[in-house]
Amino acid sequence: MGFATPDLPPVDPQEYLARPVRERLRFATQHWVENGFGTAKFVFLIYIAKLVLLHAFLGVVIATSTSGLHFWDVSGWWNQPIVYEKLVLWTTLLEAIGIAGAWGPLTFKIKPMTGGIRFWARTGTIRLRPFAWVPLTAGTRRTPADVGLYLLLLVSLVVGLATPGAGVGDSLPHELVRPWLFIAPVALLILIGLRDKTIFLAARGEQYMPAMLMFALLPLFSFATLIVGLKLLIVVVWVGAGLSKIGKHFVMVIPVMVSNSPCMPFKGLRRANYRNPPEDLLPSTFARFMAEGLGTFVEIAAPLVLLFSVNRTLTVVCAVFMVCYHLFIISTFPLAVPLEWNLLFAYTALILFVGFPAERGFSVVDMHPAWLILAIFALLAFFPVLGNFRPDKVSFLPSLRQYAGNWATGMWAFAPGAEEKMNRVQRPVHSTVDQFVEFGIERDWAEVLMQIGLGWRAMHSNGRGLFSTLLRHVPDIEQRTLREGELVCNTLIGFNFGDGHLHDGNLIAAVQEQVGFEPGDLVVVCAESQPVHRMTQDFEIIDAALGVIAKGRWNVDDVVTAQPWLPDGPVPCEITWTADATRFPLGRAA
C-alpha cells in the first residue's frame, strides 16, 4: 500500500475491464489475498485520528466537564456510570449524524466523506419505511416533518450530554444523567424508526436504545439493578453475535478481513488464511481456528464467565480478553468500519465488569425484583431469535449478525447507458465512480477499483450465489455494468452497513419512481440471509420497471465450497417462481 496513493493492481485498465466477469473476479480475488483493497495508508490514519480525537478524547472531555469531573484524573472518572451514560449519548449522536460508523472512503464515501446528515436533514431525499402496515408512513420521500423529527433527535442527545447529573436516590456515591432526559431520544428513535429505518439503524438504535431505556427506568429500582441490567444487555449482544457465527458463513469472513488489515504487515500471514493461494482461496485450517475458536466459542464463553464470575482474577482476564477482541476488530477496519461502536464496547467491558464486579453486589442475584432478569432477557432476545428464524422480517443488526457473514445482499446490473439515469434521483452526492473521478482518479482506474469491490463480495459465500444467479439467469450479463448493492445504496440513502434490506425491492421501487427505467435497464438480484433451520438461501430477481420477475434459492453447501471466481461454473440456483416470461425471458446464459 502506498502512503498517499492507493496501491492500484498491476493491470491495463481497459484490457482488464474488457475481460469476462469470471476472469475479472479471479484477478480481483487473487489480488485481494495479499493486497486487500490497496487503500492508501493515510486513509487509515484519518480513521484512527477520528476515533481517538473526535470520539474518545472529545467524548471524554464533554462527559467529564459536564459531570463535575476532571479529564486528567482518569482514576476518578473511568468507573463513573455518568461518564458511561454520556459516552453512549455521544456515540449515538456521532452515529446519527453519520460521522461514526459507515463513514468515509473505506465505505466508498469518497467525496464527500459524510453521508448521513447531508441526506437526512434534507427534504425530498429517499426515505425507506420498515413496515408497510404502519399508518402515516406511506411515501418514499423525506418530508419537513421527517427532517424535524431527525433534528429533534440530535437536539435531545445534545441536551442529555450537556445537562449535569443528579443523585440516584440511594446511598451509593454515584451521579447519573437525569433519567427523564432519556425519554425524548428513545421516543424520537421509535417515531423515526417507524417512518425511516435508515436513520434508526444508522444511529444503532438496536444497541443504544435499550441502554437508554435502562438508564431511564432501572434507577427507579436501584443502582445495582441498573448495572446488572446493562451487563445483561452487553452479554446478550456478545453471545448473540457469537451464536450467529455458528454455521458455514463466518469462516469466510476472517480471511477477507485479515487480507485488508493495514495492521497485518506480512503477506505470509495473509496467505496463511487460505488453503492454497492463489488457486485455492477457500479458508485454511488456521482461518477456521480463528473463526470457530477465538471468533465464536470464546466470544460466547468469555461473556458468560463475566456475567457469572465472582472471582476477581477471572473477571479481569475475561474483561481484558473482550477489550482485546474489540481492538482486534478495530485493527482490521471491517465492513462499515464500526470503530466507535467497538471502542465503546471495549470500555463497557471494563466499567461494568471490572468497575462494578459481581462479588461486590453487582451480580445477577442482586437485581431486584428478580422477575426483571427474565423480562429484560426476553425483550433483548426477541429480535435476535425472530431475525434468525425469519431473516426477511428483521434487519441483521437487531438480529445480532453483524460479522456473521450470513447477510442479506444484492447485486445491481445496469444495461449499457442505464446507470447514468440514476442521476435523476434527488440526492446530494454523485455516483461512486464519479466521486473517484472528482477525487482525481482516472475513470478507467475508478472502474477497476469498483471491480476490486466486486471481488470482495465474491470472497464471501453470498457473493458466490449472487454471481451464479446473474451468470445463469441474466443472458446479457457480460454487457452489463455490475455494482455492489452496498455502494449503490450508499449514494442513494447516505448509509451502508452490510444490510441488504437497505437496497432491496423497496429501494429499487423508490428509485424507479424518480428515474423511470425501461424494462431491462436495471436487473437486481437480492438474496436473503440463511435462516437457522434450513440450508438454503432465498433470492429474487427484480427488474426495476417490472418488479419481481423470478424467485429462487441456492444451497449453502454449494456456495461455501465454490472458489470465488466460480471456475467450475455457476453453482446451482433453482428458480421456484417466475412472472410472465414474455415480458422478461429468463434462461441460462449462453
C-alpha positions in Angstrom: 0.0 0.0 0.0 1.2 3.5 -0.8 1.0 6.2 1.9 -0.7 8.9 -0.1 -1.9 7.0 -3.2 -3.8 3.7 -3.5 -2.0 0.5 -4.4 -3.5 0.0 -7.8 -3.4 -3.5 -9.2 -0.9 -4.3 -12.0 -3.3 -4.4 -15.0 -4.0 -2.3 -18.0 -7.4 -0.8 -17.1 -9.1 -1.0 -20.5 -7.8 -4.6 -21.1 -9.0 -5.7 -17.7 -12.4 -4.1 -18.0 -12.9 -5.9 -21.3 -12.4 -9.4 -19.7 -15.4 -11.6 -18.9 -17.0 -11.4 -15.5 -15.4 -14.5 -14.1 -11.9 -13.6 -15.3 -12.2 -10.2 -13.6 -13.4 -11.9 -10.4 -10.4 -14.3 -10.5 -7.9 -11.5 -10.8 -9.7 -9.3 -8.1 -9.9 -12.1 -5.6 -6.4 -13.4 -6.1 -5.1 -9.8 -5.8 -7.1 -9.3 -2.6 -5.3 -12.2 -0.8 -2.0 -10.2 -0.4 -3.1 -6.6 -1.0 -6.7 -6.3 0.2 -8.3 -3.3 -1.4 -5.0 -1.5 -1.6 -6.2 1.6 0.3 -3.6 4.4 0.8 -2.2 4.3 4.3 -3.1 7.8 5.1 -6.8 6.9 4.9 -6.4 4.6 7.9 -4.7 7.4 9.8 -7.7 9.6 9.2 -9.9 6.9 10.8 -7.6 6.5 13.7 -7.5 10.3 14.3 -11.3 10.4 14.1 -11.6 7.6 16.6 -9.0 8.9 19.1 -9.6 12.6 18.9 -13.3 13.0 18.0 -14.8 10.0 19.6 -12.6 9.2 22.6 -10.9 12.4 23.5 -13.7 14.9 22.8 -16.3 12.4 24.2 -14.5 12.1 27.5 -13.8 15.8 27.7 -17.6 16.5 27.2 -18.6 13.7 29.6 -16.3 14.7 32.4 -16.6 18.5 32.1 -20.4 18.4 32.2 -20.4 16.0 35.2 -18.2 17.8 37.7 -15.2 15.5 36.9 -11.7 16.3 35.7 -10.5 14.9 32.4 -6.9 14.4 33.6 -8.0 12.5 36.7 -8.6 9.1 34.9 -8.7 7.2 38.2 -11.6 9.5 39.3 -13.8 9.1 36.2 -13.1 5.8 34.5 -15.7 3.8 36.5 -18.2 6.6 37.0 -21.5 5.5 35.4 -22.5 9.0 34.3 -19.4 9.0 32.1 -20.6 5.8 30.5 -24.1 7.2 30.0 -22.7 10.3 28.3 -20.4 8.3 26.1 -23.4 6.3 25.0 -25.2 9.5 24.2 -22.1 10.9 22.4 -21.6 7.8 20.3 -25.3 7.8 19.4 -25.0 11.4 18.3 -22.0 10.7 16.1 -23.7 7.7 14.6 -26.9 9.7 14.0 -25.0 12.5 12.2 -23.2 9.9 10.1 -19.6 10.6 11.2 -19.0 7.4 13.2 -19.7 4.0 11.5 -20.3 3.8 7.8 -18.2 6.9 7.2 -15.5 7.8 4.8 -13.6 6.2 1.9 -13.5 2.7 3.4 -17.2 2.6 2.8 -16.7 4.2 -0.6 -17.8 7.6 0.5 -15.1 9.4 -1.4 -16.2 13.0 -2.0 -17.8 13.9 0.3 -16.8 11.5 3.0 -20.0 12.1 5.0 -23.5 10.8 4.0 -25.8 10.8 6.9 -26.9 14.3 7.8 -26.4 15.5 4.3 -29.3 13.2 3.3 -31.4 13.1 6.4 -31.7 16.8 7.1 -32.8 17.4 3.5 -36.4 17.1 2.3 -37.1 15.1 -0.9 -34.4 12.5 -0.4 -35.3 8.8 -0.3 -36.9 7.5 2.9 -37.4 3.8 3.5 -40.2 2.7 5.8 -39.7 -0.6 7.6 -43.3 -1.7 7.7 -45.9 -1.1 5.1 -48.7 -1.8 7.6 -47.8 1.1 9.9 -50.2 4.1 9.3 -49.0 7.5 8.3 -45.7 6.1 6.8 -46.6 5.9 3.1 -44.3 7.5 0.6 -40.7 7.3 -0.4 -39.5 10.9 0.1 -38.4 12.7 3.2 -40.8 15.4 4.3 -40.3 18.5 6.5 -41.8 16.5 9.4 -39.2 13.8 8.9 -36.4 16.4 8.9 -37.9 18.0 12.0 -38.0 14.7 13.9 -34.4 13.9 12.9 -33.1 17.3 14.1 -35.1 17.0 17.3 -33.3 13.6 17.9 -29.9 15.3 17.6 -31.0 18.1 19.9 -32.3 15.6 22.5 -28.9 13.8 22.5 -27.1 17.1 22.9 -29.3 18.1 25.9 -28.6 14.8 27.6 -24.9 15.4 27.1 -24.8 18.9 28.3 -27.0 18.5 31.4 -25.3 17.9 34.8 -26.0 14.7 36.7 -28.1 14.1 39.8 -28.0 11.6 42.6 -29.6 8.1 42.1 -31.6 8.2 45.3 -29.7 5.6 47.4 -26.6 5.6 49.5 -24.1 4.8 46.7 -21.9 7.8 45.8 -22.7 8.0 42.1 -24.4 10.5 40.0 -26.4 9.7 36.8 -27.8 11.6 34.0 -31.3 12.6 35.0 -33.4 9.6 33.9 -36.2 11.6 32.2 -33.6 13.1 29.7 -33.5 9.7 28.0 -37.3 9.7 27.3 -37.0 12.1 24.4 -34.3 10.3 22.4 -35.9 6.9 22.9 -39.3 8.2 21.8 -37.8 10.0 18.8 -35.8 6.9 17.8 -39.1 4.9 17.8 -41.1 7.5 15.9 -38.3 8.0 13.3 -37.7 4.2 13.1 -41.4 3.6 12.1 -41.1 6.0 9.2 -37.4 5.8 8.3 -35.4 2.6 9.1 -32.2 4.1 7.7 -31.8 6.6 10.4 -32.8 4.2 13.2 -30.2 1.6 12.0 -27.6 4.3 11.4 -28.0 5.6 15.0 -27.5 1.9 16.1 -30.9 2.1 17.7 -30.9 -1.6 18.3 -27.8 -1.2 20.5 -28.1 2.2 22.2 -31.9 2.5 22.6 -32.1 -0.5 25.1 -29.2 1.1 27.1 -31.1 4.4 27.2 -34.3 2.7 28.3 -32.3 1.1 31.1 -30.8 4.5 32.0 -34.3 5.9 32.2 -36.1 3.1 34.1 -33.8 0.9 36.1 -32.6 3.6 38.6 -36.2 3.6 39.8 -35.5 0.2 41.3 -31.8 0.5 42.5 -28.4 1.4 41.3 -27.3 -2.3 41.3 -30.3 -3.2 39.2 -29.2 -0.6 36.6 -25.7 -2.0 36.5 -26.8 -5.6 36.2 -29.3 -4.7 33.5 -26.5 -3.1 31.5 -24.4 -6.3 32.0 -27.3 -8.4 30.6 -27.5 -6.1 27.6 -23.9 -6.3 26.6 -23.7 -10.1 27.3 -26.7 -10.7 25.1 -25.1 -8.7 22.3 -21.8 -10.6 22.6 -23.3 -14.0 23.0 -25.9 -13.3 20.3 -23.2 -12.3 17.9 -21.2 -15.4 18.8 -24.1 -17.7 18.3 -24.8 -16.2 14.9 -21.4 -17.2 13.7 -22.1 -20.9 14.2 -22.5 -22.1 10.7 -20.7 -22.2 7.4 -20.5 -18.5 6.5 -18.4 -16.8 9.2 -15.2 -18.7 8.4 -15.1 -16.9 5.1 -15.2 -13.5 6.8 -11.9 -13.9 8.6 -9.5 -14.2 5.6 -11.1 -11.2 3.8 -10.8 -9.0 6.9 -7.2 -10.1 7.6 -6.1 -9.6 4.0 -7.4 -6.0 4.1 -6.0 -5.1 7.5 -3.2 -2.4 7.5 -2.0 -4.0 10.8 -1.0 -7.2 9.1 2.4 -6.3 7.6 3.4 -9.8 6.5 1.9 -11.2 3.3 2.7 -14.7 4.6 0.2 -14.3 7.4 -2.4 -13.1 5.0 -1.9 -16.1 2.7 -2.0 -18.4 5.7 -5.7 -17.8 5.9 -6.3 -19.5 2.6 -5.8 -23.2 1.8 -3.5 -22.9 -1.2 -3.4 -19.4 -2.7 -3.7 -18.2 -5.4 -5.5 -21.3 -6.9 -7.5 -22.4 -3.8 -8.9 -19.4 -1.8 -11.2 -21.5 0.5 -10.4 -20.8 4.2 -7.4 -22.7 5.7 -7.3 -24.6 9.0 -5.8 -21.6 10.6 -8.7 -19.4 9.4 -11.1 -22.0 10.7 -9.4 -21.9 14.1 -9.6 -18.1 14.2 -13.3 -18.2 13.3 -14.6 -21.1 15.2 -12.2 -20.9 18.2 -11.5 -17.3 19.0 -14.3 -15.7 17.0 -17.2 -18.0 18.1 -16.5 -20.2 21.1 -14.5 -17.7 23.1 -16.9 -14.8 22.2 -19.7 -16.9 23.7 -17.8 -18.3 26.7 -15.9 -15.2 27.9 -19.1 -13.0 28.3 -20.9 -15.8 30.2 -17.9 -16.1 32.5 -18.0 -12.3 33.0 -21.7 -12.4 33.8 -21.5 -15.1 36.5 -17.9 -14.9 37.8 -17.3 -13.9 41.4 -13.5 -14.4 41.1 -11.7 -11.1 40.6 -8.8 -12.5 38.6 -11.0 -14.5 36.3 -13.2 -11.5 35.7 -10.3 -9.2 34.9 -8.8 -11.8 32.5 -12.1 -12.2 30.6 -12.7 -8.4 30.5 -9.2 -7.8 29.1 -9.8 -10.5 26.5 -13.0 -8.8 25.4 -11.1 -5.5 25.2 -8.5 -7.1 23.0 -11.3 -8.7 20.9 -12.7 -5.3 20.1 -9.3 -3.8 19.5 -8.5 -6.6 17.0 -11.8 -5.8 15.2 -10.8 -2.2 15.1 -7.4 -3.1 13.7 -8.9 -4.8 10.7 -11.1 -1.8 9.7 -14.0 -4.1 8.9 -17.0 -3.6 6.7 -18.8 -0.3 7.6 -15.8 0.5 9.9 -17.8 0.5 13.2 -14.8 1.6 15.1 -16.6 3.8 17.6 -19.0 1.0 18.5 -16.1 -1.3 19.1 -14.2 1.2 21.2 -17.3 1.9 23.3 -17.9 -1.8 23.9 -14.3 -2.3 25.0 -14.8 0.4 27.6 -18.1 -1.1 28.5 -16.4 -4.4 29.4 -14.1 -2.6 31.8 -16.5 -0.2 33.5 -19.3 -2.7 34.1 -17.4 -5.9 35.0 -14.2 -4.6 36.4 -15.6 -1.3 37.8 -18.7 -3.0 39.3 -17.7 -6.7 39.9 -20.3 -9.3 40.9 -18.6 -10.1 44.2 -19.3 -6.5 45.4 -23.1 -6.6 45.0 -23.4 -6.4 41.2 -24.2 -10.0 40.2 -27.4 -11.2 38.6 -28.8 -12.2 42.0 -28.5 -8.6 43.1 -31.2 -7.4 40.6 -34.4 -6.7 42.3 -37.1 -7.5 41.7 -35.9 -10.8 40.3 -38.5 -11.0 37.6 -36.7 -8.2 35.8 -34.0 -10.6 34.8 -36.4 -12.7 32.8 -38.2 -9.7 31.4 -35.0 -8.0 30.3 -33.6 -11.2 28.7 -36.9 -11.9 26.9 -37.0 -8.4 25.4 -33.3 -8.4 24.4 -33.6 -11.9 22.8 -36.8 -11.3 20.9 -35.4 -9.7 17.7 -32.3 -11.9 17.6 -34.5 -15.1 17.8 -37.0 -13.8 15.3 -34.4 -12.5 13.0 -32.5 -15.8 12.8 -35.6 -17.8 12.0 -37.2 -15.1 9.8 -34.4 -13.0 8.5 -36.7 -11.4 6.0 -38.6 -9.7 8.8 -35.7 -8.3 10.8 -32.5 -6.4 9.8 -29.3 -8.2 10.5 -28.4 -5.5 13.1 -31.2 -6.3 15.6 -30.6 -9.9 14.7 -27.0 -9.5 16.1 -25.4 -10.9 12.9 -23.0 -8.0 12.3 -19.9 -10.1 11.5 -21.6 -13.5 10.8 -21.1 -13.5 7.0 -24.7 -14.5 6.8 -26.2 -11.4 5.4 -28.9 -10.2 3.0 -27.1 -8.9 -0.1 -27.8 -7.5 -3.6 -26.1 -7.0 -6.9 -27.3 -4.4 -9.4 -26.8 -5.0 -13.1 -27.2 -2.0 -15.4 -27.7 -2.2 -19.2 -25.3 -0.1 -21.2 -26.0 3.6 -20.5 -28.7 2.9 -17.9 -26.5 3.8 -14.9 -26.4 7.4 -16.0 -30.2 7.6 -15.4 -29.5 7.3 -11.7 -28.5 11.0 -11.8 -32.3 11.7 -11.9 -32.5 10.7 -8.2 -32.7 13.6 -5.8 -29.5 13.2 -3.7 -26.7 15.4 -2.5 -23.8 13.2 -3.9 -22.8 11.7 -7.2 -22.2 8.0 -8.1 -19.2 6.3 -6.6 -17.3 6.2 -9.8 -17.9 10.0 -10.3 -16.7 10.6 -6.7 -13.5 8.7 -7.5 -13.0 10.9 -10.6 -13.7 14.1 -8.7 -11.0 12.9 -6.2 -8.5 12.7 -9.0 -8.6 9.1 -10.1 -8.9 8.4 -13.9 -12.3 7.0 -14.8 -10.9 3.7 -16.1 -9.0 3.2 -12.8 -12.1 4.1 -10.9 -13.9 1.3 -12.7 -11.1 -1.1 -11.8 -11.5 -0.2 -8.2 -15.2 -0.9 -8.4 -14.3 -4.3 -9.8 -12.0 -5.0 -6.8 -15.1 -4.2 -4.7 -17.0 -6.9 -6.6 -14.1 -9.3 -5.8 -14.5 -8.5 -2.1 -18.2 -9.7 -2.4 -17.2 -12.8 -4.3 -14.9 -13.9 -1.5 -18.0 -14.2 0.8 -20.4 -17.1 0.5 -23.3 -14.9 -0.6 -21.2 -13.4 -3.3 -20.9 -16.8 -5.0 -24.6 -17.1 -5.0 -25.2 -13.6 -6.4 -22.8 -14.0 -9.3 -24.0 -17.5 -10.0 -27.6 -16.3 -10.3 -26.6 -13.4 -12.6 -24.5 -15.7 -14.8 -27.2 -18.4 -15.0 -30.3 -16.2 -15.4 -29.4 -12.9 -17.0 -28.3 -13.8 -20.5 -26.6 -10.5 -21.4 -24.7 -10.2 -18.1 -21.3 -9.7 -19.9 -22.6 -6.5 -21.5 -23.9 -5.1 -18.2 -22.3 -2.9 -15.6 -22.3 -4.7 -12.2 -22.5 -2.7 -9.0 -22.4 -3.9 -5.4 -25.7 -3.1 -3.8 -23.9 -1.7 -0.7 -22.3 1.0 -2.8 -25.4 1.9 -4.7 -27.5 2.5 -1.6 -24.6 4.4 -0.1 -25.1 7.1 -2.7 -28.9 6.9 -2.6 -29.7 7.0 1.2 -26.4 8.1 2.7 -25.8 4.9 4.7 -24.5 1.4 4.1 -23.7 -1.1 6.8 -23.8 -4.5 5.2 -27.6 -4.8 5.4 -29.1 -5.9 2.1 -32.6 -4.8 3.3 -31.4 -1.3 2.7 -31.1 -1.9 -1.1 -33.8 -4.5 -1.7 -37.1 -4.1 -3.7 -38.2 -1.1 -1.6 -35.2 1.0 -2.6 -35.5 -0.2 -6.2 -39.1 0.9 -6.2 -38.2 4.3 -4.7 -35.5 4.8 -7.3 -37.9 3.8 -10.1 -40.4 6.5 -9.0 -37.7 9.1 -9.8 -35.8 7.5 -12.7 -38.4 5.7 -14.8 -36.1 2.9 -16.1 -37.3 1.0 -19.1 -37.7 -2.8 -18.9 -34.3 -4.4 -18.9 -32.4 -1.3 -17.9 -31.8 -2.4 -14.4 -31.9 -6.0 -13.1 -31.1 -6.7 -9.5 -30.5 -9.9 -7.6 -31.5 -9.6 -3.9 -30.6 -12.5 -1.7 -31.9 -13.1 1.9 -29.9 -14.4 4.8 -29.9 -18.1 5.6 -32.4 -19.0 8.3 -31.1 -21.2 11.1 -33.5 -24.0 10.4 -32.6 -24.8 6.8 -29.6 -24.9 4.5 -30.8 -22.7 1.6 -30.9 -19.0 0.9 -33.8 -17.4 -1.0 -33.3 -14.8 -3.7 -35.3 -12.6 -6.0 -34.6 -11.2 -9.5 -36.1 -7.8 -9.8 -36.5 -5.7 -12.9 -36.8 -2.0 -11.8 -39.5 -1.4 -14.3 -41.4 -4.7 -14.0 -40.9 -5.7 -10.3 -40.1 -9.1 -9.1 -39.7 -11.3 -12.2 -38.3 -14.5 -10.5 -37.7 -16.1 -7.2 -35.4 -18.9 -6.3 -32.9 -20.4 -3.8 -29.4 -21.8 -3.7 -27.9 -24.4 -1.3 -25.4 -23.0 1.2 -23.2 -26.1 0.8 -22.7 -25.2 -2.8 -21.7 -21.6 -2.3 -19.3 -22.3 0.6 -17.3 -24.9 -1.3 -17.0 -23.0 -4.6 -14.0 -20.8 -5.5 -14.8 -17.1 -5.6 -14.5 -16.8 -9.3 -16.6 -19.9 -10.0 -14.1 -21.8 -12.1 -16.4 -24.9 -12.3 -19.3 -22.7 -13.4 -22.1 -21.1 -11.5 -23.4 -23.0 -8.6 -27.0 -24.4 -9.0 -29.6 -21.7 -8.4 -33.1 -23.1 -8.5 -35.9 -20.9 -9.9 -39.0 -21.6 -7.9 -41.3 -18.9 -9.5 -41.3 -16.6 -12.5 -43.5 -13.8 -13.7 -44.8 -13.7 -17.3 -41.8 -14.9 -19.2 -42.8 -13.0 -22.3 -42.1 -9.7 -20.5 -38.5 -10.6 -19.5 -37.4 -14.1 -20.5 -35.1 -15.9 -18.1 -32.7 -18.5 -19.2 -29.3 -20.0 -18.7 -26.5 -17.7 -20.0 -25.0 -18.8 -23.3 
